[in-house]
């Protein structure tokens, strides 16, 4: 079972690899600081604000539903 923070990190890693994108480029694309993305990737934040998740999805050029459309976010697989 994943925490929300872990599922978010795993999905970002998955999409970075799929799109051949660096963390720095993603931070620039979504308009968040590199340190915010670093904190998300290090799971040092208990929960990310929805606005940040929306910006990350936009940084990948996708809708929030496309971003969240992953088995990683299935409610029965998350420890909420």
Secondary structure, DSSP 4 states (H G I P E B T S, - for coil): -B-HHHHHHHHHHHHHHHHT--HHHHHHHHT--HHHHHHHHTT-SSS--HHHHHHHHHHTTS-HHHHH-SGGG-GGGB--
